[in-house]
């Protein structure tokens, strides 16, 4: 049962994301991209910063890294800039 619920929720989430991206493109809020490209550009920076933080190390695993709001805001600002038409 749990796997069926997860599969249904995943399908519903995927549909909502597609509707969000299509709507934002129609309103000229996002450049026209496939949902998968949008998702990779919009969320990979956040995932990567979280991974660095969880690992406690930055690129190459040499220097220490700790999450901070300044880094998050820098990544967010650049992502938004990249996705604007």
BAFI-3210 file (N, C-alpha, C; in Angstrom, 3 decimals, decimal comma, padded with zeros to 6 digits):
// residues 85
n [1|2|3|4|5|6|7|8|9|10|11|12|13|14|15|16|17|18|19|20|21|22|23|24|25|26|27|28|29|30|31|32|33|34|35|36|37|38|39|40|41|42|43|44|45|46|47|48|49|50|51|52|53|54|55|56|57|58|59|60|61|62|63|64|65|66|67|68|69|70|71|72|73|74|75|76|77|78|79|80|81|82|83|84|85]
n.u [000,836|001,906|003,831|002,223|000,788|002,904|003,733|001,439|001,378|003,783|003,288|001,193|002,552|004,455|002,774|001,707|004,052|004,666|002,438|002,874|005,322|004,619|002,596|004,078|005,810|003,964|003,110|005,293|007,311|009,273|011,955|011,427|011,598|012,156|010,477|012,198|014,718|014,327|013,864|016,346|018,061|016,884|016,823|019,120|021,385|020,656|020,391|023,052|024,457|023,319|024,211|027,026|027,041|025,974|027,980|029,996|032,096|033,545|033,899|035,748|036,257|038,125|038,337|036,549|033,005|030,092|026,666|025,126|023,027|023,779|025,140|023,045|021,244|022,792|022,999|020,274|019,573|021,140|020,091|017,431|017,934|019,045|016,851|014,962|013,167]
n.v [-001,197|001,296|001,854|002,208|004,510|006,326|006,292|007,377|009,929|010,945|011,032|012,908|015,151|015,538|016,224|018,640|020,183|020,339|021,801|024,189|025,095|025,332|027,280|029,447|029,909|030,677|033,073|034,547|034,437|032,604|031,246|029,307|026,005|022,456|020,656|019,031|020,169|022,702|021,907|020,739|022,938|024,739|023,450|021,862|023,442|024,033|021,429|020,601|022,403|021,653|019,009|019,434|020,713|018,701|016,789|018,219|019,230|020,990|021,456|018,858|017,806|018,783|021,320|022,643|022,993|024,838|025,354|028,476|031,406|033,434|032,138|030,537|032,532|033,765|031,675|031,304|033,828|033,822|031,596|032,422|034,611|033,297|031,881|033,694|035,224]
n.w [000,000|000,827|-001,149|-003,388|-002,675|-002,508|-005,198|-006,434|-005,249|-006,180|-008,934|-008,971|-007,925|-009,939|-012,089|-011,099|-010,996|-013,717|-014,628|-013,220|-014,358|-017,096|-016,899|-015,849|-017,977|-019,946|-018,810|-019,207|-017,283|-017,000|-018,947|-021,916|-021,340|-021,135|-018,534|-017,060|-017,498|-016,395|-013,717|-013,041|-013,237|-011,446|-008,926|-008,440|-007,571|-004,898|-003,817|-004,062|-002,387|000,051|000,187|000,350|002,828|004,517|004,222|005,297|003,949|001,188|-002,391|-003,814|-001,355|000,433|001,807|004,652|004,814|005,498|005,564|004,803|004,938|003,180|001,083|000,136|-000,729|-002,713|-004,594|-005,171|-006,297|-008,644|-009,984|-010,429|-012,066|-014,289|-015,241|-016,026|-018,699]
ca.u [000,000|002,769|004,465|001,173|000,529|004,070|003,677|000,370|001,807|004,844|002,631|000,471|003,560|005,014|001,777|001,660|005,261|004,517|001,477|003,541|006,308|003,898|001,949|005,107|006,278|002,893|003,084|006,607|008,087|010,380|012,302|010,804|012,489|011,484|010,362|013,388|015,810|013,966|014,069|017,777|018,665|016,288|017,005|020,433|022,266|020,259|020,771|024,508|024,850|022,901|025,144|028,281|026,826|025,843|029,301|030,911|033,239|033,202|034,343|036,975|036,310|039,326|038,038|035,287|031,898|028,892|025,566|024,738|021,996|024,396|025,375|021,739|020,708|023,584|022,579|018,901|019,583|021,684|019,137|016,322|018,461|019,227|015,579|014,102|013,264]
ca.v [000,000|002,469|002,139|002,733|005,884|007,098|006,405|008,313|011,263|011,346|011,370|014,160|016,205|015,741|016,956|020,008|020,884|020,627|022,895|025,396|025,541|025,767|028,546|030,488|030,202|031,425|034,418|035,127|034,496|031,661|030,904|028,051|024,866|021,250|020,625|018,389|021,152|023,676|021,295|020,559|024,256|025,408|022,783|021,255|024,243|023,841|020,069|020,525|023,094|020,812|017,868|019,932|020,965|017,410|016,157|019,065|019,537|021,602|020,807|018,077|017,227|019,216|022,383|022,532|023,806|024,888|026,103|029,766|032,091|034,206|031,218|030,167|033,682|033,928|030,627|031,608|034,990|033,425|030,689|033,243|035,395|032,393|031,360|034,782|035,464]
ca.w [000,000|000,929|-002,438|-004,268|-002,247|-002,929|-006,658|-006,763|-004,828|-007,105|-010,199|-008,748|-007,797|-011,274|-012,864|-010,572|-011,432|-015,144|-014,741|-012,737|-015,344|-018,298|-016,564|-015,715|-019,338|-020,608|-018,223|-019,507|-016,046|-017,176|-020,320|-022,313|-021,116|-020,647|-017,079|-016,494|-017,519|-015,362|-012,402|-012,776|-013,007|-010,288|-007,639|-008,232|-006,708|-003,506|-003,436|-003,940|-001,152|001,185|000,242|000,912|004,254|005,211|004,209|006,067|003,084|-000,092|-003,625|-003,667|-000,016|001,139|002,766|005,372|004,312|006,319|004,957|005,364|004,151|002,115|-000,037|-000,392|-001,460|-003,937|-005,534|-005,574|-007,190|-009,946|-010,626|-010,914|-013,198|-015,418|-015,724|-016,509|-020,152]
c.u [000,872|003,396|003,446|000,857|001,673|004,045|002,606|000,771|002,875|004,255|001,903|001,452|004,152|004,052|001,686|002,878|005,172|003,561|002,104|004,492|005,611|003,223|002,944|005,677|005,235|002,799|004,397|007,443|009,308|010,681|011,670|011,832|011,649|011,495|011,624|014,580|015,560|014,307|015,561|018,457|018,166|016,694|018,373|021,383|021,941|020,666|022,275|024,995|024,483|023,836|026,489|028,147|026,761|027,168|030,289|032,128|032,740|033,706|035,667|037,139|037,493|038,992|036,682|034,248|030,736|027,888|025,419|023,773|022,586|024,625|024,049|021,164|021,479|023,145|021,175|018,863|020,098|020,750|017,979|016,747|018,579|017,899|014,615|014,269|014,006]
c.v [001,249|002,858|002,703|004,184|006,778|007,331|007,411|009,748|011,802|011,779|012,707|015,328|016,540|016,553|018,412|020,811|021,255|021,797|024,220|025,959|026,057|027,116|029,695|030,873|031,044|032,859|035,163|035,354|033,579|031,514|029,547|026,936|023,633|021,253|020,046|019,346|022,217|023,120|021,178|021,895|024,894|024,760|022,152|022,117|024,061|022,453|019,965|021,213|022,273|019,605|018,291|020,136|019,646|016,662|016,932|019,501|020,104|020,782|020,087|017,467|017,666|020,246|022,167|023,432|023,708|025,816|027,462|030,461|032,900|033,330|030,813|031,312|033,945|032,919|030,929|032,751|034,627|032,481|031,496|034,041|034,522|031,950|032,429|034,949|036,756]
c.w [000,000|-000,395|-003,427|-003,935|-002,702|-004,436|-007,083|-006,405|-005,765|-008,445|-010,072|-008,651|-009,153|-012,140|-012,397|-011,005|-012,911|-015,346|-014,290|-013,783|-016,594|-018,053|-016,471|-017,081|-020,066|-020,090|-018,442|-018,241|-016,098|-018,656|-020,636|-022,241|-020,834|-019,116|-016,441|-016,470|-016,468|-013,977|-012,075|-012,508|-011,717|-008,966|-007,402|-007,397|-005,222|-003,009|-003,200|-002,682|000,083|001,315|000,821|002,420|005,039|005,283|005,071|005,266|001,768|-001,266|-003,384|-002,291|000,815|002,220|003,416|004,729|005,278|005,652|005,614|004,411|003,006|000,883|-000,683|-001,227|-002,748|-004,998|-006,057|-006,588|-008,589|-010,699|-011,216|-012,128|-014,446|-016,033|-016,230|-018,016|-020,469]
res [x|x|x|x|x|x|x|x|x|x|x|x|x|x|x|x|x|x|x|x|x|x|x|x|x|x|x|x|x|x|x|x|x|x|x|x|x|x|x|x|x|x|x|x|x|x|x|x|x|x|x|x|x|x|x|x|x|x|x|x|x|x|x|x|x|x|x|x|x|x|x|x|x|x|x|x|x|x|x|x|x|x|x|x|x]
***
